[in-house]
Amino acid sequence: MELNENAQIDTSQVDDRRGSGGGGGGGGGIPIPIPGGGGRGGIIGIIIAVLVALVGGGFGLNAMGDSGGSEQQGDNTSLQQKCSAEDALKQLDCRNTLYVNSIQAYWRKALPEVFGKQYQPSKTVFFSQNVNTGCGQADSGVGPFYCPADDLVYIDLTFYRLLADQLGAKGEFAQPYVLAHEYGHHVQDLLGTEAQMRRQQQRDPQNANALSVKLELQADCYAGAWAKNATGTADEGGQKIFKSITDQDIQEAIDTAEKIGDDAIQKRAGRPVNPDEFTHGTSEQRKEWFTKGYSTGDPKACDTFGSGQ
C-alpha cells in the first residue's frame, strides 16, 4: 500500500476528542463482563475486555441503543497542523484520516450509483480511554464502533496496537479495513438495513445473534468493495489518495478478518467456542464476505440477509 503524499488530508471528516476528557474518568463506560469477574485494571484487563467486546459487539458495536448520551466536540487544531506538515503520512492519525477520506469518497459515488441514495458524510471520532456518544458513554474496551444514534464512527487509535500485538493482525492494511467496516455500518444505517434488522430481532429474539452476524458480515463485504475501488478514490482536488494497493495488503485485511472471527476471539479469551453467542461471524465467514466484496467490487453482491449465511 502506498499513499499519495500529494493528496490533501481533509481533517474536517474527523472529530479529534483526544485530551478532551472523554467520558469523565475511568469509572464509567459500557459495562463488559470480564471472565471470572475480574476488574479491568491494567493492560491485561483491557485486552480481556476488548476480546469479550469483540465477541459481544465491539468491532462493529452498533447495538448500543440510544441512551441519551451527550455528545462532545473536539478541537482539531493540532490535528490540522500535524496533517498539513510534510511528514504527515508518517503520523498514525493523519494516515487514518486519509483512510476515512478515501472510504467516504468511495461511498459518495457508489451509494447513489448502486443503491440510488445520496450519501450523507459521517465523521470519525478519535478518542482516548472514554467518550460520550449519542448511544451513551463508551470506553476503549469496546473497540471501534459505529453509533447509529449520532451517525458517527468512534475509535481509540491504540486499538491498532492491541490488534497487532495481542490478536496478531500486524499488517498496516488492517487499519483501513477496520474503518471501512465501520463505515459499512453507516451505509447500512443510511439504507435502513440496520433499523430493519433491529425490528427483526425484536420480532424473533431467538435469532437475534444470527441476524447480528448477517449485519456484520455485510459490513465486512462492504469493506471489501471499498478496497477493490480504493485506488480510484481522490481528494477534493482530484489527487488520487492511494498510489497502489497490493495483493499483500488485501491478504493483511483477510488475515485480520480471520483473527477477529467470533470463534477465534472466544478461543483467545479462554472461552469454549459457542456458536449461539456469535454476533460477528466465524473467521471463515468474515474472510469469505470480505473476499466477496473485494472480488466483485460490487456492494450489491453483499446481500448476506438473502444468502442463507
SULRA-V698701 format. One record per backbone hydrogen bond with DSSP energy under -1.0 kcal/mol. NH is the residue of the N-H (numbers start at 1). CO is the residue of the C=O. E is the energy in kcal/mol with one decimal. If there is no record, write none. Layout:
nh = [NH,NH]
co = [CO,CO]
e = [E,E]
This chain:
nh = [2,4,7,11,13,14,15,17,20,24,37,46,47,48,49,50,51,52,53,54,55,56,57,58,60,60,61,62,67,75,80,81,82,83,85,88,90,91,95,96,97,98,99,100,101,102,103,104,105,106,107,108,110,111,113,114,115,117,124,125,126,127,130,131,133,136,138,140,142,143,145,147,151,152,153,154,155,159,160,162,163,164,165,166,167,169,170,174,175,177,178,179,180,181,182,183,184,185,186,187,188,189,190,191,193,194,196,197,198,199,200,201,202,203,204,207,208,211,212,213,214,215,216,217,218,219,220,221,222,223,224,225,226,227,228,229,232,233,235,238,241,243,244,250,251,252,253,254,255,256,257,258,259,260,261,262,265,266,267,268,269,270,271,277,278,286,287,288,289,290,291,292,293,294,295,296,297,301,302,304]
co = [244,241,4,9,10,11,124,126,17,21,34,42,43,44,45,46,47,48,49,50,51,52,53,53,58,144,58,60,65,16,76,77,78,79,82,85,87,88,91,92,93,94,95,96,97,98,99,100,101,102,103,104,106,107,109,110,111,111,13,153,15,155,128,138,136,133,131,129,139,140,154,152,147,147,123,145,125,156,157,158,159,160,161,162,162,163,168,171,172,173,174,175,176,177,178,179,180,181,182,183,184,185,186,187,188,188,192,193,194,195,196,197,198,199,200,204,205,207,208,209,210,211,212,213,214,215,216,217,218,219,220,221,222,223,224,225,229,230,239,235,233,2,2,246,247,248,249,250,251,252,253,254,255,256,258,281,261,262,263,264,265,267,266,274,275,282,283,284,285,286,287,288,289,290,291,292,293,298,299,302]
e = [-2.4,-2.8,-1.7,-1.2,-1.4,-1.7,-2.6,-2.8,-2.2,-2.9,-2.6,-1.7,-2.7,-2.5,-2.6,-2.7,-2.5,-2.5,-2.6,-2.8,-1.4,-2.3,-1.8,-5.4,-1.9,-1.5,-2.2,-1.5,-1.0,-1.3,-3.0,-2.1,-2.5,-2.6,-1.1,-1.5,-2.0,-2.1,-2.5,-2.2,-1.7,-2.0,-2.1,-2.2,-2.2,-2.2,-2.7,-2.5,-2.1,-2.3,-2.0,-2.2,-3.0,-2.1,-1.3,-3.3,-2.3,-1.2,-2.0,-3.9,-1.6,-1.7,-2.6,-2.6,-1.7,-1.6,-2.8,-2.1,-1.9,-1.8,-2.1,-2.7,-1.3,-1.2,-2.2,-3.2,-2.4,-2.6,-1.3,-1.5,-2.8,-2.1,-3.2,-2.3,-1.5,-2.7,-1.3,-1.4,-1.7,-1.6,-2.2,-2.0,-2.9,-2.2,-1.9,-2.4,-1.3,-1.2,-1.3,-2.1,-2.1,-2.1,-2.4,-2.3,-1.6,-1.1,-2.1,-2.4,-2.1,-2.0,-2.0,-2.3,-1.9,-2.0,-2.3,-1.9,-1.6,-2.2,-1.9,-2.3,-1.6,-1.8,-2.4,-2.7,-1.8,-1.7,-2.0,-2.2,-2.7,-1.9,-1.9,-2.2,-2.2,-2.3,-2.0,-1.2,-1.7,-1.8,-2.8,-1.8,-2.3,-3.5,-1.5,-1.8,-2.2,-1.9,-1.8,-2.3,-2.8,-2.0,-2.5,-2.0,-2.2,-1.6,-1.2,-3.1,-2.7,-2.6,-1.9,-2.2,-2.0,-1.5,-3.0,-2.2,-1.3,-2.5,-2.4,-2.5,-2.5,-2.1,-2.5,-2.0,-2.1,-2.4,-3.2,-2.0,-2.1,-2.0,-1.7,-1.9]
